[in-house]
Amino acid sequence: MTSVGAISLAAIGSFVVVLLVLVRRRGVTTLDYYLAGRRIGVATNASAICGDYFSAASFLGVAAAVYASGLDGVWYATGFAAGFVPVGLFIAAPLRRFGEFSLPDFLGQRLDSDAARIGAVVVVQLVIVCYLVPQAVGNGLTWELLVGVGMFGLSAYDTGVAVTSVAIAGFVMFGGMRGTTWTQALQFLFLLSVLAWLTGAAIASGFAYGPSVARLGAEPLRNPVETEDGWQLQVQSSALRPDEPARFDRPGARYDSIGQFALVLTLMLGTAGLPHVMNRYFTSTSGRAARMTTVWVLGLAG
C-alpha cells in the first residue's frame, strides 16, 4: 500500500467513524431514521442531492465523454442539470406535501392502488441495481488506484468493491437518512473543491482555450473502436476548426440536431426516475422548501 493510499484510507475511515458517532448521539425515531425527521434545510439538502447525483458515473463519465466526443459529451452534462427543471416545476413540492416515506408509498396512496405500489417497488429496485453497478466499478477502481492491496484472497479491485459495499451498507444501517445526508453533502463539497482546484491549476499553468483548441485541432483524433481483436484506438480526422466561427453542433459528430434533442430530453425525464434522488425531497421541511432545494440544485449543478 502506498503512503497516499494509507492516508486516504485512514482519512475516509476516520471521517465515517466521527460522523456515525455524531449522528448516533441524537435520539432516533422512525421518522428520524428514514427521513431525518423532515428537518433537512434547503442548502444541506441541495448539497446532498448533488452528492447523490454526481456519482462515479456522472462525475467521471461526463469528463470522459467530453474528452472522447467533444460537444456530444457536453450534452450529457446539460441533460443531467436540466433534468431538475421539470422536477422543480411539477414534482418536488407535491412529493413533500403528500407526506409519505418513499416513491412507492406516494404512488400507492396517490392512485389508491396496491398494484401501483408493488409495480413502483419493482421499478425502483431495477433502477437501483442498474445505478449501483457503475458505482461498484468506480469503488473498485478507486481502491485499486489508492490502496492497491487485496484482502481475503481477493484482488485489489474485488476487495474495493466488497469493502466499500459493506461499509456503505453498515453506514446506512447505523446512520439512517441523517447520516447519509451529511455524507452526501460533504462528498459534494469535496467534488466541488476538486473542480475548483483543477480550474485554478489550469489557469495558473497558462491554459487558454483558443490556443489549446488550435493545438488539439492540428492533431489527429483517436477514438476507441471495438474490433474483432478487442477495443483499439482508431485515428480519425479532428472535428475542431479553430479557424472557423463556433457553431451549435461543433465539435460533434456523433449526434445530429434531432439526436441532441432526444438525448437531452431523455436525460431530463430520466432524472425524475431516480428514486435515490427523488426520495430526498421527503426530508425537506415543507413543499416550498423542496422547490427551493431544486433551485439551489440547479445553481450548484449548472
Residue pairs with C-beta under 8 A, 6 or more apart in sequence:
1 9
1 147
1 148
1 149
2 146
2 147
2 148
4 146
5 146
5 147
5 148
5 149
6 147
8 146
8 147
9 146
9 147
15 186
16 167
16 171
16 183
19 175
19 179
19 182
19 183
20 171
20 174
20 175
20 179
23 174
23 175
23 176
23 178
23 179
23 182
24 174
24 175
26 32
26 178
28 176
29 37
31 37
31 38
32 176
32 177
32 178
33 176
33 177
34 101
34 176
34 177
35 101
35 177
35 282
35 283
36 176
36 177
36 178
36 181
36 283
37 178
38 282
38 283
38 284
38 285
39 283
39 285
40 48
40 181
40 280
40 283
40 284
40 285
41 285
41 289
42 284
42 289
42 292
42 293
42 296
43 296
44 181
44 182
44 185
45 181
45 280
45 283
45 284
45 289
45 293
46 293
46 294
46 296
46 297
46 300
47 184
47 185
47 188
47 189
47 300
48 180
48 181
48 182
48 184
48 185
48 188
48 280
49 184
49 277
49 280
49 293
49 297
50 184
50 188
50 297
50 300
50 301
51 183
51 184
51 185
51 186
51 187
51 188
51 191
52 184
52 276
52 277
52 280
53 80
53 271
53 274
53 277
53 297
53 301
54 188
54 191
54 301
55 131
55 134
55 135
55 138
56 134
56 135
56 137
56 138
56 139
56 142
57 131
57 134
57 135
57 138
58 76
58 80
59 191
60 138
61 76
61 134
62 73
62 76
62 77
62 80
64 73
65 72
65 73
65 76
66 73
66 74
66 77
67 73
68 223
68 224
69 252
69 253
69 254
70 239
70 240
70 250
70 251
70 252
70 253
71 249
71 250
71 251
71 252
72 252
72 253
72 254
72 255
72 260
75 255
75 260
75 263
75 264
75 267
76 263
76 267
78 264
78 267
79 263
79 264
79 265
79 266
79 267
79 268
79 270
80 267
80 271
80 301
81 298
81 301
81 302
82 264
82 267
82 268
83 267
83 268
83 269
83 270
83 271
83 272
84 271
84 294
84 297
84 298
84 301
85 268
85 298
86 268
86 269
86 271
86 272
87 271
87 272
87 278
87 294
88 291
88 294
88 295
88 297
88 298
91 272
91 278
91 281
92 281
92 284
92 287
92 290
92 291
92 293
92 294
93 287
93 288
93 290
93 291
94 287
95 103
95 106
95 278
95 281
95 282
95 290
96 281
96 282
96 284
96 286
96 287
96 289
96 290
97 286
97 287
98 106
98 109
98 110
100 106
100 109
100 282
101 282
102 124
102 275
102 279
102 282
103 120
103 124
103 275
103 278
103 279
104 117
104 118
104 120
104 121
104 124
105 117
107 113
107 116
107 117
107 120
108 114
108 116
108 117
108 120
123 273
124 275
127 273
127 274
127 275
128 275
128 276
131 274
131 276
136 161
136 164
136 165
137 161
139 160
139 161
139 164
139 165
140 157
140 158
140 160
140 161
140 164
141 157
141 160
142 160
143 156
143 157
143 159
143 160
143 161
143 163
143 164
144 155
144 156
144 157
144 160
147 156
147 159
147 160
148 156
149 156
149 159
150 156
150 158
150 159
151 159
151 163
152 159
152 162
154 162
171 179
171 180
171 183
172 179
172 180
175 183
177 283
181 280
181 283
188 300
192 300
210 242
213 240
213 242
214 242
216 238
216 240
217 238
217 240
217 241
217 242
218 238
219 238
220 235
220 236
220 237
220 238
221 235
221 236
221 237
221 238
221 239
222 233
222 234
222 235
222 236
223 233
223 234
223 236
224 231
224 232
224 233
224 234
225 231
225 232
225 233
225 234
238 251
239 250
239 251
239 252
239 253
240 251
241 250
241 251
248 257
249 255
249 256
249 257
249 260
252 260
255 263
271 277
272 278
280 293
281 290
281 293
284 290
284 293
